[in-house]
Amino acid sequence: MEFTFGDITIALPSLHITIIPIIIIILLVRWGKQLESGRFTIIFYFLLSIYIAPIYVKDTFELWVPIGFIAVFLYLFRNPNYHSSKMKASILGLGIALYQLILHYIG
């Protein structure tokens, strides 16, 4: 989508790319309100669980895995201060990580 104002052109991403981050932010804020303290930790759980990294590299083949989600999941599983909002945020991050994996293997 492009808007032209004289000599200036503003290029915006497509509508579905714009709506998805808005929905993610709304969900993270809603889940953050469910916590008694540390409302912004939900965002850190989400951002950590997005991280993907290669674990095996051989010539032209790379095996990428959502390492961030695995680390956050193991931490939440062993932590006595477990809250379901933290797990929801990390599962949402896993969804974004899987999307990144698909883009990596297709592109």
C-alpha positions as MATLAB code, in Angstrom:
seq = 'MEFTFGDITIALPSLHITIIPIIIIILLVRWGKQLESGRFTIIFYFLLSIYIAPIYVKDTFELWVPIGFIAVFLYLFRNPNYHSSKMKASILGLGIALYQLILHYIG';
ca = [
       0.000    0.000    0.000;
       1.493    3.331   -1.019;
       0.361    6.851   -0.281;
       1.782    9.656   -2.407;
       1.758   13.246   -1.173;
       3.462   15.362   -3.824;
       7.120   14.281   -3.879;
       6.801   12.092   -0.769;
       5.657    8.477   -0.891;
       4.832    6.477    2.235;
       4.991    2.702    1.714;
       3.121    0.538    4.246;
       3.104   -3.252    4.482;
       0.043   -5.183    3.434;
      -2.985   -5.186    5.697;
      -2.527   -8.661    7.212;
       1.105   -7.856    8.123;
      -0.138   -4.736    9.921;
      -3.031   -6.406   11.763;
      -1.042   -9.378   13.143;
       1.372   -7.255   15.278;
      -1.558   -5.225   16.593;
      -3.294   -8.439   17.721;
      -0.054   -9.715   19.293;
       0.401   -6.477   21.255;
      -3.218   -6.558   22.465;
      -2.821  -10.174   23.645;
       0.452   -9.462   25.443;
      -1.030   -6.439   27.235;
      -4.092   -8.456   28.269;
      -1.956  -11.323   29.594;
       0.358   -8.851   31.342;
      -2.603   -7.435   33.258;
      -3.326  -10.908   34.658;
      -0.017  -10.891   36.537;
       0.090   -9.293   39.978;
       3.625   -7.951   39.549;
       6.111   -7.814   36.706;
       3.665   -7.071   33.916;
       6.416   -6.470   31.377;
       8.015   -9.881   31.922;
       5.401  -11.276   29.538;
       7.064   -9.339   26.721;
      10.471  -10.774   27.631;
       9.101  -14.338   27.621;
       7.576  -13.634   24.210;
      10.765  -12.118   22.783;
      12.965  -14.912   24.122;
      10.727  -17.618   22.703;
      10.917  -16.103   19.199;
      14.655  -16.864   18.895;
      15.626  -19.569   16.383;
      19.154  -20.866   15.799;
      20.897  -23.474   13.667;
      21.939  -26.597   15.581;
      23.344  -28.574   12.651;
      25.178  -27.216    9.611;
      26.463  -29.474    6.847;
      27.561  -27.895    3.538;
      24.324  -26.397    2.188;
      21.932  -27.905    4.743;
      21.111  -26.133    8.014;
      18.770  -27.472   10.693;
      17.130  -24.597   12.552;
      15.291  -25.068   15.869;
      13.317  -22.654   18.087;
      15.945  -22.665   20.863;
      14.342  -19.703   22.637;
      11.031  -21.484   23.156;
      12.747  -24.627   24.391;
      14.740  -22.629   26.954;
      11.691  -20.666   28.146;
       9.556  -23.818   28.326;
      12.130  -25.668   30.417;
      12.515  -22.652   32.697;
       8.758  -22.316   33.215;
       8.383  -26.051   33.737;
      10.954  -26.028   36.568;
       9.980  -22.656   38.082;
       7.674  -22.691   41.141;
       6.292  -19.232   40.180;
       4.510  -20.620   37.124;
       1.702  -18.517   35.674;
      -0.398  -19.503   32.674;
       0.020  -16.057   31.078;
       3.751  -16.645   30.789;
       3.169  -19.929   29.009;
       0.607  -18.316   26.686;
       3.130  -15.643   25.714;
       5.829  -18.231   25.061;
       3.461  -20.344   22.918;
       2.606  -17.216   20.934;
       6.350  -16.715   20.485;
       6.627  -20.317   19.303;
       4.066  -19.531   16.619;
       6.165  -16.611   15.400;
       9.312  -18.778   15.557;
       7.637  -21.460   13.439;
       6.657  -18.762   10.946;
      10.313  -17.674   10.820;
      11.365  -21.287   10.254;
       8.935  -21.644    7.361;
      10.211  -18.432    5.807;
      13.797  -19.595    6.259;
      13.271  -22.965    4.591;
      11.071  -21.661    1.775;
      13.107  -18.537    0.987;
];
